[in-house]
Amino acid sequence: MLVPKLFVAGESDQDAAALLSVFDRAAPSPKETVLLATGEHGTEILTYADPSVADELRQTVLDFLGTI
């Protein structure tokens, strides 16, 4: 069984953004990577990032969940 994966990072969150490409190379498909225009990390994106970025994250997660 193939398990879908979603990897998300903020482009200015240097450690997470750098790991995004590592995860993309290492993880088998199906997978999706998303780089958001923020420096916030993890769930802090929902609280502290620009509201449009937080909305983009929410929609990305909902879209991903809609595929599984």
PDBQT receptor file of N, H, CA, C and O in Angstrom, charges set to zero:
ATOM      1  N   MET A   1       0.836  -1.184   0.000  1.00  0.00    +0.000 N 
ATOM      2  CA  MET A   1       0.000   0.000   0.000  1.00  0.00    +0.000 C 
ATOM      3  C   MET A   1       0.883   1.250   0.000  1.00  0.00    +0.000 C 
ATOM      4  O   MET A   1       1.820   1.354   0.791  1.00  0.00    +0.000 OA
ATOM      5  N   LEU A   2       0.582   2.182  -0.879  1.00  0.00    +0.000 N 
ATOM      6  H   LEU A   2      -0.180   2.098  -1.522  1.00  0.00    +0.000 HD
ATOM      7  CA  LEU A   2       1.338   3.423  -0.956  1.00  0.00    +0.000 C 
ATOM      8  C   LEU A   2       0.700   4.449  -0.036  1.00  0.00    +0.000 C 
ATOM      9  O   LEU A   2      -0.503   4.701  -0.107  1.00  0.00    +0.000 OA
ATOM     10  N   VAL A   3       1.507   5.032   0.817  1.00  0.00    +0.000 N 
ATOM     11  H   VAL A   3       2.484   4.828   0.875  1.00  0.00    +0.000 HD
ATOM     12  CA  VAL A   3       1.019   6.008   1.787  1.00  0.00    +0.000 C 
ATOM     13  C   VAL A   3       1.374   7.411   1.291  1.00  0.00    +0.000 C 
ATOM     14  O   VAL A   3       2.552   7.726   1.125  1.00  0.00    +0.000 OA
ATOM     15  N   PRO A   4       0.366   8.258   1.051  1.00  0.00    +0.000 N 
ATOM     16  CA  PRO A   4       0.653   9.622   0.601  1.00  0.00    +0.000 C 
ATOM     17  C   PRO A   4       1.288  10.449   1.717  1.00  0.00    +0.000 C 
ATOM     18  O   PRO A   4       0.994  10.266   2.898  1.00  0.00    +0.000 OA
ATOM     19  N   LYS A   5       2.160  11.358   1.310  1.00  0.00    +0.000 N 
ATOM     20  H   LYS A   5       2.399  11.507   0.350  1.00  0.00    +0.000 HD
ATOM     21  CA  LYS A   5       2.871  12.202   2.268  1.00  0.00    +0.000 C 
ATOM     22  C   LYS A   5       2.784  13.652   1.829  1.00  0.00    +0.000 C 
ATOM     23  O   LYS A   5       2.838  13.959   0.638  1.00  0.00    +0.000 OA
ATOM     24  N   LEU A   6       2.649  14.540   2.805  1.00  0.00    +0.000 N 
ATOM     25  H   LEU A   6       2.606  14.291   3.772  1.00  0.00    +0.000 HD
ATOM     26  CA  LEU A   6       2.638  15.981   2.552  1.00  0.00    +0.000 C 
ATOM     27  C   LEU A   6       3.727  16.602   3.404  1.00  0.00    +0.000 C 
ATOM     28  O   LEU A   6       3.734  16.446   4.625  1.00  0.00    +0.000 OA
ATOM     29  N   PHE A   7       4.645  17.305   2.764  1.00  0.00    +0.000 N 
ATOM     30  H   PHE A   7       4.639  17.432   1.772  1.00  0.00    +0.000 HD
ATOM     31  CA  PHE A   7       5.720  18.008   3.456  1.00  0.00    +0.000 C 
ATOM     32  C   PHE A   7       5.557  19.498   3.179  1.00  0.00    +0.000 C 
ATOM     33  O   PHE A   7       5.483  19.918   2.024  1.00  0.00    +0.000 OA
ATOM     34  N   VAL A   8       5.500  20.296   4.246  1.00  0.00    +0.000 N 
ATOM     35  H   VAL A   8       5.559  19.955   5.184  1.00  0.00    +0.000 HD
ATOM     36  CA  VAL A   8       5.289  21.739   4.117  1.00  0.00    +0.000 C 
ATOM     37  C   VAL A   8       6.343  22.459   4.946  1.00  0.00    +0.000 C 
ATOM     38  O   VAL A   8       6.666  22.035   6.056  1.00  0.00    +0.000 OA
ATOM     39  N   ALA A   9       6.879  23.550   4.402  1.00  0.00    +0.000 N 
ATOM     40  H   ALA A   9       6.617  23.894   3.501  1.00  0.00    +0.000 HD
ATOM     41  CA  ALA A   9       7.846  24.370   5.137  1.00  0.00    +0.000 C 
ATOM     42  C   ALA A   9       7.697  25.822   4.708  1.00  0.00    +0.000 C 
ATOM     43  O   ALA A   9       7.190  26.121   3.626  1.00  0.00    +0.000 OA
ATOM     44  N   GLY A  10       8.147  26.710   5.574  1.00  0.00    +0.000 N 
ATOM     45  H   GLY A  10       8.558  26.467   6.452  1.00  0.00    +0.000 HD
ATOM     46  CA  GLY A  10       8.226  28.123   5.242  1.00  0.00    +0.000 C 
ATOM     47  C   GLY A  10       9.565  28.411   4.580  1.00  0.00    +0.000 C 
ATOM     48  O   GLY A  10      10.601  27.929   5.038  1.00  0.00    +0.000 OA
ATOM     49  N   GLU A  11       9.552  29.182   3.518  1.00  0.00    +0.000 N 
ATOM     50  H   GLU A  11       8.711  29.574   3.146  1.00  0.00    +0.000 HD
ATOM     51  CA  GLU A  11      10.793  29.416   2.761  1.00  0.00    +0.000 C 
ATOM     52  C   GLU A  11      11.869  30.130   3.579  1.00  0.00    +0.000 C 
ATOM     53  O   GLU A  11      13.056  29.961   3.304  1.00  0.00    +0.000 OA
ATOM     54  N   SER A  12      11.480  30.916   4.572  1.00  0.00    +0.000 N 
ATOM     55  H   SER A  12      10.515  31.053   4.796  1.00  0.00    +0.000 HD
ATOM     56  CA  SER A  12      12.468  31.610   5.395  1.00  0.00    +0.000 C 
ATOM     57  C   SER A  12      12.771  30.863   6.696  1.00  0.00    +0.000 C 
ATOM     58  O   SER A  12      13.545  31.345   7.522  1.00  0.00    +0.000 OA
ATOM     59  N   ASP A  13      12.172  29.706   6.875  1.00  0.00    +0.000 N 
ATOM     60  H   ASP A  13      11.542  29.315   6.204  1.00  0.00    +0.000 HD
ATOM     61  CA  ASP A  13      12.510  28.810   7.985  1.00  0.00    +0.000 C 
ATOM     62  C   ASP A  13      13.620  27.911   7.448  1.00  0.00    +0.000 C 
ATOM     63  O   ASP A  13      13.359  26.812   6.959  1.00  0.00    +0.000 OA
ATOM     64  N   GLN A  14      14.848  28.383   7.544  1.00  0.00    +0.000 N 
ATOM     65  H   GLN A  14      15.061  29.276   7.942  1.00  0.00    +0.000 HD
ATOM     66  CA  GLN A  14      15.964  27.792   6.814  1.00  0.00    +0.000 C 
ATOM     67  C   GLN A  14      16.142  26.298   7.037  1.00  0.00    +0.000 C 
ATOM     68  O   GLN A  14      16.354  25.557   6.077  1.00  0.00    +0.000 OA
ATOM     69  N   ASP A  15      16.062  25.838   8.280  1.00  0.00    +0.000 N 
ATOM     70  H   ASP A  15      15.889  26.440   9.060  1.00  0.00    +0.000 HD
ATOM     71  CA  ASP A  15      16.261  24.411   8.536  1.00  0.00    +0.000 C 
ATOM     72  C   ASP A  15      15.163  23.576   7.892  1.00  0.00    +0.000 C 
ATOM     73  O   ASP A  15      15.441  22.576   7.230  1.00  0.00    +0.000 OA
ATOM     74  N   ALA A  16      13.922  23.989   8.086  1.00  0.00    +0.000 N 
ATOM     75  H   ALA A  16      13.696  24.802   8.623  1.00  0.00    +0.000 HD
ATOM     76  CA  ALA A  16      12.803  23.227   7.519  1.00  0.00    +0.000 C 
ATOM     77  C   ALA A  16      12.807  23.289   6.000  1.00  0.00    +0.000 C 
ATOM     78  O   ALA A  16      12.547  22.284   5.338  1.00  0.00    +0.000 OA
ATOM     79  N   ALA A  17      13.097  24.447   5.444  1.00  0.00    +0.000 N 
ATOM     80  H   ALA A  17      13.308  25.263   5.982  1.00  0.00    +0.000 HD
ATOM     81  CA  ALA A  17      13.128  24.587   3.990  1.00  0.00    +0.000 C 
ATOM     82  C   ALA A  17      14.220  23.704   3.381  1.00  0.00    +0.000 C 
ATOM     83  O   ALA A  17      14.020  23.105   2.325  1.00  0.00    +0.000 OA
ATOM     84  N   ALA A  18      15.364  23.626   4.045  1.00  0.00    +0.000 N 
ATOM     85  H   ALA A  18      15.526  24.112   4.903  1.00  0.00    +0.000 HD
ATOM     86  CA  ALA A  18      16.442  22.774   3.551  1.00  0.00    +0.000 C 
ATOM     87  C   ALA A  18      16.054  21.298   3.625  1.00  0.00    +0.000 C 
ATOM     88  O   ALA A  18      16.400  20.519   2.738  1.00  0.00    +0.000 OA
ATOM     89  N   LEU A  19      15.342  20.916   4.672  1.00  0.00    +0.000 N 
ATOM     90  H   LEU A  19      15.061  21.549   5.394  1.00  0.00    +0.000 HD
ATOM     91  CA  LEU A  19      14.926  19.529   4.809  1.00  0.00    +0.000 C 
ATOM     92  C   LEU A  19      13.839  19.140   3.814  1.00  0.00    +0.000 C 
ATOM     93  O   LEU A  19      13.681  17.963   3.491  1.00  0.00    +0.000 OA
ATOM     94  N   LEU A  20      13.099  20.117   3.333  1.00  0.00    +0.000 N 
ATOM     95  H   LEU A  20      13.227  21.073   3.595  1.00  0.00    +0.000 HD
ATOM     96  CA  LEU A  20      12.025  19.834   2.382  1.00  0.00    +0.000 C 
ATOM     97  C   LEU A  20      12.560  19.101   1.151  1.00  0.00    +0.000 C 
ATOM     98  O   LEU A  20      11.955  18.134   0.689  1.00  0.00    +0.000 OA
ATOM     99  N   SER A  21      13.680  19.558   0.631  1.00  0.00    +0.000 N 
ATOM    100  H   SER A  21      14.171  20.343   1.007  1.00  0.00    +0.000 HD
ATOM    101  CA  SER A  21      14.247  18.887  -0.549  1.00  0.00    +0.000 C 
ATOM    102  C   SER A  21      14.810  17.504  -0.191  1.00  0.00    +0.000 C 
ATOM    103  O   SER A  21      14.777  16.589  -1.014  1.00  0.00    +0.000 OA
ATOM    104  N   VAL A  22      15.319  17.357   1.018  1.00  0.00    +0.000 N 
ATOM    105  H   VAL A  22      15.345  18.101   1.686  1.00  0.00    +0.000 HD
ATOM    106  CA  VAL A  22      15.813  16.051   1.462  1.00  0.00    +0.000 C 
ATOM    107  C   VAL A  22      14.650  15.059   1.543  1.00  0.00    +0.000 C 
ATOM    108  O   VAL A  22      14.748  13.931   1.061  1.00  0.00    +0.000 OA
ATOM    109  N   PHE A  23      13.558  15.494   2.156  1.00  0.00    +0.000 N 
ATOM    110  H   PHE A  23      13.478  16.410   2.547  1.00  0.00    +0.000 HD
ATOM    111  CA  PHE A  23      12.375  14.626   2.253  1.00  0.00    +0.000 C 
ATOM    112  C   PHE A  23      11.838  14.281   0.870  1.00  0.00    +0.000 C 
ATOM    113  O   PHE A  23      11.431  13.145   0.623  1.00  0.00    +0.000 OA
ATOM    114  N   ASP A  24      11.837  15.255  -0.025  1.00  0.00    +0.000 N 
ATOM    115  H   ASP A  24      12.167  16.177   0.175  1.00  0.00    +0.000 HD
ATOM    116  CA  ASP A  24      11.326  15.029  -1.371  1.00  0.00    +0.000 C 
ATOM    117  C   ASP A  24      12.148  13.969  -2.097  1.00  0.00    +0.000 C 
ATOM    118  O   ASP A  24      11.595  13.121  -2.797  1.00  0.00    +0.000 OA
ATOM    119  N   ARG A  25      13.452  14.017  -1.932  1.00  0.00    +0.000 N 
ATOM    120  H   ARG A  25      13.901  14.706  -1.363  1.00  0.00    +0.000 HD
ATOM    121  CA  ARG A  25      14.323  13.026  -2.577  1.00  0.00    +0.000 C 
ATOM    122  C   ARG A  25      14.200  11.654  -1.917  1.00  0.00    +0.000 C 
ATOM    123  O   ARG A  25      14.241  10.632  -2.602  1.00  0.00    +0.000 OA
ATOM    124  N   ALA A  26      14.049  11.624  -0.603  1.00  0.00    +0.000 N 
ATOM    125  H   ALA A  26      14.015  12.455  -0.047  1.00  0.00    +0.000 HD
ATOM    126  CA  ALA A  26      14.093  10.355   0.130  1.00  0.00    +0.000 C 
ATOM    127  C   ALA A  26      12.753   9.622   0.177  1.00  0.00    +0.000 C 
ATOM    128  O   ALA A  26      12.726   8.392   0.210  1.00  0.00    +0.000 OA
ATOM    129  N   ALA A  27      11.668  10.343   0.180  1.00  0.00    +0.000 N 
ATOM    130  H   ALA A  27      11.690  11.342   0.153  1.00  0.00    +0.000 HD
ATOM    131  CA  ALA A  27      10.361   9.709   0.356  1.00  0.00    +0.000 C 
ATOM    132  C   ALA A  27       9.853   9.128  -0.952  1.00  0.00    +0.000 C 
ATOM    133  O   ALA A  27       9.964   9.750  -2.008  1.00  0.00    +0.000 OA
ATOM    134  N   PRO A  28       9.297   7.933  -0.867  1.00  0.00    +0.000 N 
ATOM    135  CA  PRO A  28       8.698   7.361  -2.073  1.00  0.00    +0.000 C 
ATOM    136  C   PRO A  28       7.374   8.058  -2.397  1.00  0.00    +0.000 C 
ATOM    137  O   PRO A  28       6.735   8.637  -1.520  1.00  0.00    +0.000 OA
ATOM    138  N   SER A  29       6.984   7.994  -3.640  1.00  0.00    +0.000 N 
ATOM    139  H   SER A  29       7.504   7.523  -4.353  1.00  0.00    +0.000 HD
ATOM    140  CA  SER A  29       5.695   8.547  -4.061  1.00  0.00    +0.000 C 
ATOM    141  C   SER A  29       4.586   7.657  -3.518  1.00  0.00    +0.000 C 
ATOM    142  O   SER A  29       4.812   6.476  -3.252  1.00  0.00    +0.000 OA
ATOM    143  N   PRO A  30       3.410   8.203  -3.355  1.00  0.00    +0.000 N 
ATOM    144  CA  PRO A  30       2.981   9.561  -3.669  1.00  0.00    +0.000 C 
ATOM    145  C   PRO A  30       3.396  10.539  -2.578  1.00  0.00    +0.000 C 
ATOM    146  O   PRO A  30       3.376  10.219  -1.390  1.00  0.00    +0.000 OA
ATOM    147  N   LYS A  31       3.771  11.732  -3.010  1.00  0.00    +0.000 N 
ATOM    148  H   LYS A  31       3.787  11.992  -3.976  1.00  0.00    +0.000 HD
ATOM    149  CA  LYS A  31       4.205  12.762  -2.066  1.00  0.00    +0.000 C 
ATOM    150  C   LYS A  31       3.951  14.124  -2.673  1.00  0.00    +0.000 C 
ATOM    151  O   LYS A  31       3.841  14.273  -3.890  1.00  0.00    +0.000 OA
ATOM    152  N   GLU A  32       3.860  15.100  -1.813  1.00  0.00    +0.000 N 
ATOM    153  H   GLU A  32       3.948  14.979  -0.824  1.00  0.00    +0.000 HD
ATOM    154  CA  GLU A  32       3.695  16.489  -2.242  1.00  0.00    +0.000 C 
ATOM    155  C   GLU A  32       4.536  17.353  -1.313  1.00  0.00    +0.000 C 
ATOM    156  O   GLU A  32       4.535  17.156  -0.098  1.00  0.00    +0.000 OA
ATOM    157  N   THR A  33       5.251  18.306  -1.887  1.00  0.00    +0.000 N 
ATOM    158  H   THR A  33       5.252  18.466  -2.874  1.00  0.00    +0.000 HD
ATOM    159  CA  THR A  33       6.005  19.271  -1.090  1.00  0.00    +0.000 C 
ATOM    160  C   THR A  33       5.481  20.665  -1.401  1.00  0.00    +0.000 C 
ATOM    161  O   THR A  33       5.172  20.994  -2.546  1.00  0.00    +0.000 OA
ATOM    162  N   VAL A  34       5.391  21.472  -0.355  1.00  0.00    +0.000 N 
ATOM    163  H   VAL A  34       5.642  21.204   0.575  1.00  0.00    +0.000 HD
ATOM    164  CA  VAL A  34       4.879  22.834  -0.493  1.00  0.00    +0.000 C 
ATOM    165  C   VAL A  34       5.795  23.765   0.282  1.00  0.00    +0.000 C 
ATOM    166  O   VAL A  34       6.099  23.523   1.450  1.00  0.00    +0.000 OA
ATOM    167  N   LEU A  35       6.227  24.822  -0.370  1.00  0.00    +0.000 N 
ATOM    168  H   LEU A  35       5.980  25.019  -1.319  1.00  0.00    +0.000 HD
ATOM    169  CA  LEU A  35       7.057  25.842   0.256  1.00  0.00    +0.000 C 
ATOM    170  C   LEU A  35       6.227  27.118   0.349  1.00  0.00    +0.000 C 
ATOM    171  O   LEU A  35       5.821  27.682  -0.666  1.00  0.00    +0.000 OA
ATOM    172  N   LEU A  36       5.981  27.564   1.578  1.00  0.00    +0.000 N 
ATOM    173  H   LEU A  36       6.311  27.105   2.403  1.00  0.00    +0.000 HD
ATOM    174  CA  LEU A  36       5.142  28.735   1.814  1.00  0.00    +0.000 C 
ATOM    175  C   LEU A  36       5.991  29.985   2.027  1.00  0.00    +0.000 C 
ATOM    176  O   LEU A  36       7.134  29.906   2.478  1.00  0.00    +0.000 OA
ATOM    177  N   ALA A  37       5.422  31.121   1.699  1.00  0.00    +0.000 N 
ATOM    178  H   ALA A  37       4.494  31.185   1.333  1.00  0.00    +0.000 HD
ATOM    179  CA  ALA A  37       6.122  32.410   1.825  1.00  0.00    +0.000 C 
ATOM    180  C   ALA A  37       6.031  32.913   3.260  1.00  0.00    +0.000 C 
ATOM    181  O   ALA A  37       5.300  33.858   3.556  1.00  0.00    +0.000 OA
ATOM    182  N   THR A  38       6.786  32.268   4.144  1.00  0.00    +0.000 N 
ATOM    183  H   THR A  38       7.380  31.500   3.903  1.00  0.00    +0.000 HD
ATOM    184  CA  THR A  38       6.816  32.662   5.556  1.00  0.00    +0.000 C 
ATOM    185  C   THR A  38       8.105  32.166   6.195  1.00  0.00    +0.000 C 
ATOM    186  O   THR A  38       8.799  31.310   5.646  1.00  0.00    +0.000 OA
ATOM    187  N   GLY A  39       8.407  32.709   7.345  1.00  0.00    +0.000 N 
ATOM    188  H   GLY A  39       7.843  33.405   7.791  1.00  0.00    +0.000 HD
ATOM    189  CA  GLY A  39       9.535  32.234   8.131  1.00  0.00    +0.000 C 
ATOM    190  C   GLY A  39       9.084  31.478   9.357  1.00  0.00    +0.000 C 
ATOM    191  O   GLY A  39       9.907  30.984  10.128  1.00  0.00    +0.000 OA
ATOM    192  N   GLU A  40       7.772  31.384   9.542  1.00  0.00    +0.000 N 
ATOM    193  H   GLU A  40       7.104  31.785   8.916  1.00  0.00    +0.000 HD
ATOM    194  CA  GLU A  40       7.234  30.671  10.696  1.00  0.00    +0.000 C 
ATOM    195  C   GLU A  40       7.462  29.172  10.535  1.00  0.00    +0.000 C 
ATOM    196  O   GLU A  40       7.687  28.673   9.433  1.00  0.00    +0.000 OA
ATOM    197  N   HIS A  41       7.398  28.468  11.665  1.00  0.00    +0.000 N 
ATOM    198  H   HIS A  41       7.216  28.873  12.560  1.00  0.00    +0.000 HD
ATOM    199  CA  HIS A  41       7.680  27.039  11.677  1.00  0.00    +0.000 C 
ATOM    200  C   HIS A  41       6.468  26.264  12.180  1.00  0.00    +0.000 C 
ATOM    201  O   HIS A  41       5.853  26.631  13.181  1.00  0.00    +0.000 OA
ATOM    202  N   GLY A  42       6.139  25.204  11.482  1.00  0.00    +0.000 N 
ATOM    203  H   GLY A  42       6.638  24.906  10.669  1.00  0.00    +0.000 HD
ATOM    204  CA  GLY A  42       5.095  24.285  11.930  1.00  0.00    +0.000 C 
ATOM    205  C   GLY A  42       3.758  24.963  12.132  1.00  0.00    +0.000 C 
ATOM    206  O   GLY A  42       3.331  25.779  11.315  1.00  0.00    +0.000 OA
ATOM    207  N   THR A  43       3.101  24.621  13.224  1.00  0.00    +0.000 N 
ATOM    208  H   THR A  43       3.447  23.958  13.888  1.00  0.00    +0.000 HD
ATOM    209  CA  THR A  43       1.769  25.163  13.484  1.00  0.00    +0.000 C 
ATOM    210  C   THR A  43       1.794  26.663  13.773  1.00  0.00    +0.000 C 
ATOM    211  O   THR A  43       0.744  27.306  13.775  1.00  0.00    +0.000 OA
ATOM    212  N   GLU A  44       2.976  27.225  14.015  1.00  0.00    +0.000 N 
ATOM    213  H   GLU A  44       3.828  26.703  14.013  1.00  0.00    +0.000 HD
ATOM    214  CA  GLU A  44       3.078  28.683  14.208  1.00  0.00    +0.000 C 
ATOM    215  C   GLU A  44       2.662  29.429  12.941  1.00  0.00    +0.000 C 
ATOM    216  O   GLU A  44       2.310  30.607  13.000  1.00  0.00    +0.000 OA
ATOM    217  N   ILE A  45       2.701  28.749  11.801  1.00  0.00    +0.000 N 
ATOM    218  H   ILE A  45       2.987  27.792  11.753  1.00  0.00    +0.000 HD
ATOM    219  CA  ILE A  45       2.240  29.358  10.553  1.00  0.00    +0.000 C 
ATOM    220  C   ILE A  45       0.779  29.776  10.701  1.00  0.00    +0.000 C 
ATOM    221  O   ILE A  45       0.380  30.839  10.224  1.00  0.00    +0.000 OA
ATOM    222  N   LEU A  46      -0.010  28.944  11.358  1.00  0.00    +0.000 N 
ATOM    223  H   LEU A  46       0.313  28.081  11.745  1.00  0.00    +0.000 HD
ATOM    224  CA  LEU A  46      -1.431  29.236  11.523  1.00  0.00    +0.000 C 
ATOM    225  C   LEU A  46      -1.686  30.424  12.437  1.00  0.00    +0.000 C 
ATOM    226  O   LEU A  46      -2.698  31.110  12.293  1.00  0.00    +0.000 OA
ATOM    227  N   THR A  47      -0.779  30.674  13.374  1.00  0.00    +0.000 N 
ATOM    228  H   THR A  47       0.043  30.117  13.491  1.00  0.00    +0.000 HD
ATOM    229  CA  THR A  47      -0.969  31.733  14.365  1.00  0.00    +0.000 C 
ATOM    230  C   THR A  47      -0.280  33.032  13.991  1.00  0.00    +0.000 C 
ATOM    231  O   THR A  47      -0.853  34.108  14.159  1.00  0.00    +0.000 OA
ATOM    232  N   TYR A  48       0.944  32.945  13.487  1.00  0.00    +0.000 N 
ATOM    233  H   TYR A  48       1.410  32.071  13.350  1.00  0.00    +0.000 HD
ATOM    234  CA  TYR A  48       1.768  34.140  13.335  1.00  0.00    +0.000 C 
ATOM    235  C   TYR A  48       2.042  34.572  11.896  1.00  0.00    +0.000 C 
ATOM    236  O   TYR A  48       2.444  35.713  11.666  1.00  0.00    +0.000 OA
ATOM    237  N   ALA A  49       1.835  33.696  10.940  1.00  0.00    +0.000 N 
ATOM    238  H   ALA A  49       1.508  32.770  11.127  1.00  0.00    +0.000 HD
ATOM    239  CA  ALA A  49       2.105  34.058   9.539  1.00  0.00    +0.000 C 
ATOM    240  C   ALA A  49       1.021  34.989   9.024  1.00  0.00    +0.000 C 
ATOM    241  O   ALA A  49      -0.052  35.106   9.617  1.00  0.00    +0.000 OA
ATOM    242  N   ASP A  50       1.313  35.643   7.924  1.00  0.00    +0.000 N 
ATOM    243  H   ASP A  50       2.184  35.548   7.442  1.00  0.00    +0.000 HD
ATOM    244  CA  ASP A  50       0.316  36.453   7.238  1.00  0.00    +0.000 C 
ATOM    245  C   ASP A  50      -0.945  35.605   7.047  1.00  0.00    +0.000 C 
ATOM    246  O   ASP A  50      -0.838  34.428   6.703  1.00  0.00    +0.000 OA
ATOM    247  N   PRO A  51      -2.121  36.169   7.260  1.00  0.00    +0.000 N 
ATOM    248  CA  PRO A  51      -3.354  35.380   7.122  1.00  0.00    +0.000 C 
ATOM    249  C   PRO A  51      -3.500  34.673   5.782  1.00  0.00    +0.000 C 
ATOM    250  O   PRO A  51      -4.060  33.578   5.728  1.00  0.00    +0.000 OA
ATOM    251  N   SER A  52      -3.012  35.267   4.706  1.00  0.00    +0.000 N 
ATOM    252  H   SER A  52      -2.557  36.156   4.750  1.00  0.00    +0.000 HD
ATOM    253  CA  SER A  52      -3.118  34.591   3.408  1.00  0.00    +0.000 C 
ATOM    254  C   SER A  52      -2.252  33.334   3.365  1.00  0.00    +0.000 C 
ATOM    255  O   SER A  52      -2.617  32.354   2.716  1.00  0.00    +0.000 OA
ATOM    256  N   VAL A  53      -1.119  33.355   4.044  1.00  0.00    +0.000 N 
ATOM    257  H   VAL A  53      -0.823  34.152   4.571  1.00  0.00    +0.000 HD
ATOM    258  CA  VAL A  53      -0.246  32.177   4.099  1.00  0.00    +0.000 C 
ATOM    259  C   VAL A  53      -0.892  31.106   4.976  1.00  0.00    +0.000 C 
ATOM    260  O   VAL A  53      -0.871  29.923   4.634  1.00  0.00    +0.000 OA
ATOM    261  N   ALA A  54      -1.463  31.520   6.100  1.00  0.00    +0.000 N 
ATOM    262  H   ALA A  54      -1.480  32.480   6.377  1.00  0.00    +0.000 HD
ATOM    263  CA  ALA A  54      -2.157  30.563   6.967  1.00  0.00    +0.000 C 
ATOM    264  C   ALA A  54      -3.316  29.916   6.213  1.00  0.00    +0.000 C 
ATOM    265  O   ALA A  54      -3.544  28.713   6.333  1.00  0.00    +0.000 OA
ATOM    266  N   ASP A  55      -4.046  30.713   5.439  1.00  0.00    +0.000 N 
ATOM    267  H   ASP A  55      -3.861  31.691   5.342  1.00  0.00    +0.000 HD
ATOM    268  CA  ASP A  55      -5.144  30.173   4.629  1.00  0.00    +0.000 C 
ATOM    269  C   ASP A  55      -4.617  29.195   3.583  1.00  0.00    +0.000 C 
ATOM    270  O   ASP A  55      -5.232  28.158   3.332  1.00  0.00    +0.000 OA
ATOM    271  N   GLU A  56      -3.485  29.524   2.977  1.00  0.00    +0.000 N 
ATOM    272  H   GLU A  56      -2.986  30.366   3.182  1.00  0.00    +0.000 HD
ATOM    273  CA  GLU A  56      -2.888  28.624   1.989  1.00  0.00    +0.000 C 
ATOM    274  C   GLU A  56      -2.520  27.293   2.632  1.00  0.00    +0.000 C 
ATOM    275  O   GLU A  56      -2.734  26.237   2.037  1.00  0.00    +0.000 OA
ATOM    276  N   LEU A  57      -1.968  27.337   3.844  1.00  0.00    +0.000 N 
ATOM    277  H   LEU A  57      -1.795  28.196   4.327  1.00  0.00    +0.000 HD
ATOM    278  CA  LEU A  57      -1.628  26.103   4.548  1.00  0.00    +0.000 C 
ATOM    279  C   LEU A  57      -2.886  25.291   4.838  1.00  0.00    +0.000 C 
ATOM    280  O   LEU A  57      -2.918  24.085   4.596  1.00  0.00    +0.000 OA
ATOM    281  N   ARG A  58      -3.912  25.944   5.350  1.00  0.00    +0.000 N 
ATOM    282  H   ARG A  58      -3.886  26.924   5.547  1.00  0.00    +0.000 HD
ATOM    283  CA  ARG A  58      -5.167  25.237   5.641  1.00  0.00    +0.000 C 
ATOM    284  C   ARG A  58      -5.717  24.564   4.380  1.00  0.00    +0.000 C 
ATOM    285  O   ARG A  58      -6.108  23.397   4.415  1.00  0.00    +0.000 OA
ATOM    286  N   GLN A  59      -5.746  25.302   3.271  1.00  0.00    +0.000 N 
ATOM    287  H   GLN A  59      -5.428  26.249   3.243  1.00  0.00    +0.000 HD
ATOM    288  CA  GLN A  59      -6.281  24.754   2.034  1.00  0.00    +0.000 C 
ATOM    289  C   GLN A  59      -5.418  23.619   1.507  1.00  0.00    +0.000 C 
ATOM    290  O   GLN A  59      -5.937  22.634   0.983  1.00  0.00    +0.000 OA
ATOM    291  N   THR A  60      -4.114  23.749   1.641  1.00  0.00    +0.000 N 
ATOM    292  H   THR A  60      -3.692  24.549   2.067  1.00  0.00    +0.000 HD
ATOM    293  CA  THR A  60      -3.194  22.695   1.212  1.00  0.00    +0.000 C 
ATOM    294  C   THR A  60      -3.472  21.409   1.975  1.00  0.00    +0.000 C 
ATOM    295  O   THR A  60      -3.530  20.330   1.386  1.00  0.00    +0.000 OA
ATOM    296  N   VAL A  61      -3.643  21.527   3.288  1.00  0.00    +0.000 N 
ATOM    297  H   VAL A  61      -3.596  22.403   3.767  1.00  0.00    +0.000 HD
ATOM    298  CA  VAL A  61      -3.919  20.341   4.108  1.00  0.00    +0.000 C 
ATOM    299  C   VAL A  61      -5.276  19.742   3.735  1.00  0.00    +0.000 C 
ATOM    300  O   VAL A  61      -5.399  18.526   3.591  1.00  0.00    +0.000 OA
ATOM    301  N   LEU A  62      -6.288  20.587   3.578  1.00  0.00    +0.000 N 
ATOM    302  H   LEU A  62      -6.188  21.576   3.695  1.00  0.00    +0.000 HD
ATOM    303  CA  LEU A  62      -7.614  20.085   3.200  1.00  0.00    +0.000 C 
ATOM    304  C   LEU A  62      -7.591  19.394   1.836  1.00  0.00    +0.000 C 
ATOM    305  O   LEU A  62      -8.201  18.339   1.660  1.00  0.00    +0.000 OA
ATOM    306  N   ASP A  63      -6.889  19.989   0.876  1.00  0.00    +0.000 N 
ATOM    307  H   ASP A  63      -6.393  20.846   1.019  1.00  0.00    +0.000 HD
ATOM    308  CA  ASP A  63      -6.782  19.389  -0.458  1.00  0.00    +0.000 C 
ATOM    309  C   ASP A  63      -6.078  18.028  -0.370  1.00  0.00    +0.000 C 
ATOM    310  O   ASP A  63      -6.491  17.053  -0.998  1.00  0.00    +0.000 OA
ATOM    311  N   PHE A  64      -5.017  17.994   0.416  1.00  0.00    +0.000 N 
ATOM    312  H   PHE A  64      -4.682  18.786   0.926  1.00  0.00    +0.000 HD
ATOM    313  CA  PHE A  64      -4.269  16.735   0.584  1.00  0.00    +0.000 C 
ATOM    314  C   PHE A  64      -5.169  15.674   1.210  1.00  0.00    +0.000 C 
ATOM    315  O   PHE A  64      -5.215  14.539   0.736  1.00  0.00    +0.000 OA
ATOM    316  N   LEU A  65      -5.875  16.036   2.260  1.00  0.00    +0.000 N 
ATOM    317  H   LEU A  65      -5.838  16.958   2.644  1.00  0.00    +0.000 HD
ATOM    318  CA  LEU A  65      -6.751  15.076   2.926  1.00  0.00    +0.000 C 
ATOM    319  C   LEU A  65      -7.852  14.597   1.990  1.00  0.00    +0.000 C 
ATOM    320  O   LEU A  65      -8.325  13.466   2.107  1.00  0.00    +0.000 OA
ATOM    321  N   GLY A  66      -8.257  15.455   1.066  1.00  0.00    +0.000 N 
ATOM    322  H   GLY A  66      -7.873  16.374   0.971  1.00  0.00    +0.000 HD
ATOM    323  CA  GLY A  66      -9.262  15.070   0.088  1.00  0.00    +0.000 C 
ATOM    324  C   GLY A  66      -8.796  14.022  -0.902  1.00  0.00    +0.000 C 
ATOM    325  O   GLY A  66      -9.610  13.413  -1.596  1.00  0.00    +0.000 OA
ATOM    326  N   THR A  67      -7.487  13.809  -0.970  1.00  0.00    +0.000 N 
ATOM    327  H   THR A  67      -6.826  14.303  -0.406  1.00  0.00    +0.000 HD
ATOM    328  CA  THR A  67      -6.945  12.827  -1.915  1.00  0.00    +0.000 C 
ATOM    329  C   THR A  67      -6.749  11.456  -1.282  1.00  0.00    +0.000 C 
ATOM    330  O   THR A  67      -6.466  10.485  -1.984  1.00  0.00    +0.000 OA
ATOM    331  N   ILE A  68      -6.898  11.368   0.044  1.00  0.00    +0.000 N 
ATOM    332  H   ILE A  68      -7.128  12.157   0.614  1.00  0.00    +0.000 HD
ATOM    333  CA  ILE A  68      -6.653  10.065   0.699  1.00  0.00    +0.000 C 
ATOM    334  C   ILE A  68      -7.930   9.424   1.193  1.00  0.00    +0.000 C 
ATOM    335  O   ILE A  68      -7.893   8.333   1.763  1.00  0.00    +0.000 OA
TER     336      ILE A  68
